[in-house]
Amino acid sequence: MRGWISAGFALVAVCACAGCPSPAPVDKRFEQAEYLLLEQRYVEARTLLKEFLLDNPTHSGAHYYLGRSYLGSEDFSLAIAEGEIVTGLDFFLQQDKHSAISRFPDGYFELICHVDITRIKCLQARVVIEKNLPPALARACITEAEEAVAHARAVSPDAGETAAAQAELEHTKALLAQYLHMPAVPSVPDAPEHPASSPSTMV
């Protein structure tokens, strides 16, 4: 009798489990992209992150890493890098400040986003200076960098990353001050117009 009862319970358990959904497969693309990023294989990491974000569009860590992939590669785009990191930070704040990157504590994720935004704005200001563009553009970048480093200081005032961001900001401000005191680059004078030559007289 006991054997029949045990068999009955086993059959019920099997039937119950048959109706249960199987565990969702673990998506390894994010971990693989993280590994590629740490190996400085930015283009490969970028491809995986874009694929991952199609299925996980609110993943703050993937947006942050995608921004870093643009910032670190030779063909980096500062505007795209900034946009992705800002997006990652926005999702982080919306998700109760929970870090989606396991190796980053919650506070560190917020800190490093602000630090990287500071760095990007400083780089943008330097591009303005190097290309002799209007100084107002560089000033606007520096203003945004000051706001970002202030946020970083509010998160972790004693962190080495905060100090490094502040130092980079001060260096960029010094470059702008030097740029503003540089003499204007003289324009190349137009070549003088040669008077039309009179037809030669044949002897």
C-alpha positions in Angstrom: 0.0 0.0 0.0 2.7 2.4 0.9 4.4 1.8 -2.4 1.3 2.7 -4.3 0.9 5.9 -2.2 4.6 6.9 -2.9 4.1 6.2 -6.6 0.9 8.3 -6.6 2.7 11.2 -5.0 5.6 10.9 -7.5 3.1 10.9 -10.4 1.3 14.0 -9.1 4.7 15.7 -8.7 5.7 14.9 -12.3 2.4 16.1 -13.7 2.7 19.3 -11.6 6.2 20.0 -12.8 5.2 19.3 -16.4 2.9 22.2 -16.3 5.5 24.6 -14.8 7.5 26.8 -17.2 11.1 25.9 -17.5 13.7 28.4 -16.1 14.5 31.2 -18.5 17.9 30.8 -20.1 20.7 33.0 -18.8 21.7 35.7 -21.3 25.5 35.6 -21.5 25.8 38.4 -24.0 26.2 41.1 -21.3 29.0 39.2 -19.5 30.7 38.5 -22.8 30.5 42.2 -23.7 31.9 43.2 -20.3 34.9 40.8 -20.9 35.5 42.2 -24.3 35.3 45.8 -23.0 37.9 45.0 -20.3 40.1 43.5 -23.0 39.8 46.8 -24.9 38.1 45.0 -27.8 35.6 47.9 -28.1 34.1 47.2 -31.5 33.3 43.6 -30.6 31.8 44.7 -27.3 29.7 47.3 -29.0 28.1 44.8 -31.3 27.1 42.5 -28.4 25.8 45.3 -26.3 23.6 46.6 -29.1 22.2 43.1 -29.6 21.7 42.8 -25.8 19.9 46.2 -25.6 17.4 45.2 -28.2 16.1 42.7 -25.7 16.9 44.6 -22.6 16.4 48.3 -23.5 16.4 49.6 -19.8 19.5 47.8 -18.7 21.6 50.7 -17.2 24.8 48.7 -17.2 24.6 47.9 -20.9 24.0 51.6 -21.8 26.9 52.6 -19.7 29.2 50.0 -21.2 28.1 51.0 -24.7 29.0 54.5 -24.0 32.4 53.4 -22.8 32.9 51.4 -25.9 32.6 54.5 -28.0 34.8 56.5 -25.6 37.6 54.0 -25.6 37.9 53.1 -29.3 39.9 55.0 -31.8 36.8 55.9 -33.8 35.1 57.2 -30.6 32.2 59.6 -30.9 31.9 61.8 -27.8 28.2 62.7 -28.5 27.2 59.0 -28.7 29.3 58.1 -25.7 27.8 60.9 -23.6 24.2 59.9 -24.7 24.6 56.3 -23.7 26.2 57.0 -20.3 23.5 59.6 -19.5 20.9 57.1 -20.5 22.4 54.5 -18.3 22.5 56.9 -15.4 18.8 57.9 -16.0 17.7 54.2 -15.9 19.9 53.7 -12.8 18.1 56.5 -11.0 14.7 55.2 -12.1 15.5 51.7 -10.9 16.0 52.8 -7.2 19.8 53.3 -7.8 20.4 49.6 -8.3 23.6 48.9 -10.2 23.1 46.4 -13.1 26.9 45.8 -13.2 27.7 43.2 -10.5 31.3 44.4 -10.0 30.1 48.0 -9.4 28.5 48.8 -6.0 25.4 51.0 -6.4 27.2 54.1 -5.3 30.2 53.5 -7.5 28.0 53.1 -10.6 26.5 56.6 -10.0 30.0 58.0 -9.3 31.7 56.6 -12.4 28.8 57.9 -14.6 29.3 61.4 -13.4 33.1 61.1 -13.7 32.9 59.9 -17.3 30.5 62.6 -18.2 33.0 65.1 -16.8 35.7 63.6 -18.9 33.6 63.7 -22.0 32.7 67.3 -21.6 36.4 68.2 -21.0 37.3 66.4 -24.2 34.6 68.2 -26.1 36.0 71.5 -24.8 39.5 70.6 -26.0 38.2 69.7 -29.4 36.7 73.2 -29.6 40.0 74.7 -28.6 42.1 72.6 -31.0 39.8 73.5 -33.9 39.8 77.2 -33.1 36.0 77.2 -32.8 34.2 80.0 -30.8 35.2 80.0 -27.2 31.6 80.1 -26.1 31.2 76.5 -27.1 34.1 75.4 -24.9 32.7 77.5 -22.0 29.4 75.6 -22.3 31.2 72.3 -22.2 33.1 73.3 -19.1 30.0 74.5 -17.4 28.4 71.0 -17.9 31.7 69.4 -16.7 31.5 71.5 -13.5 28.0 70.3 -12.9 29.0 66.6 -13.5 32.0 66.8 -11.2 29.8 68.5 -8.5 27.5 65.5 -8.7 30.5 63.1 -8.4 31.6 65.0 -5.3 28.2 64.7 -3.8 28.3 61.0 -4.3 31.8 60.4 -3.1 33.9 63.5 -2.2 37.0 61.6 -1.2 37.1 59.1 -4.1 40.2 59.1 -6.3 38.0 59.2 -9.3 36.4 62.4 -8.1 39.8 64.0 -7.6 40.9 62.9 -11.1 37.8 64.4 -12.6 38.4 67.7 -10.8 42.0 67.7 -11.9 41.0 67.1 -15.6 38.4 69.9 -15.3 41.0 72.4 -13.9 43.4 71.4 -16.7 40.8 72.0 -19.3 39.9 75.4 -17.8 43.6 76.4 -17.9 43.7 75.4 -21.6 40.7 77.6 -22.3 42.2 80.5 -20.4 45.4 80.2 -22.5 43.3 79.9 -25.7 41.4 83.1 -24.9 44.7 85.0 -24.5 46.2 83.7 -27.7 46.7 86.3 -30.5 44.2 86.0 -33.3 45.5 83.8 -36.1 46.2 86.2 -39.0 44.3 85.5 -42.0 46.2 84.7 -45.2 46.0 87.8 -47.4 44.4 87.4 -50.7 46.8 87.3 -53.6 47.0 90.6 -55.4 45.1 90.8 -58.6 47.4 91.0 -61.6 46.4 93.7 -64.1 45.4 92.2 -67.4 48.3 92.1 -69.6 48.0 94.1 -72.8 48.4 92.2 -76.0 52.0 92.1 -77.1 52.9 94.1 -80.2 54.6 92.0 -82.8 57.5 93.7 -84.5 
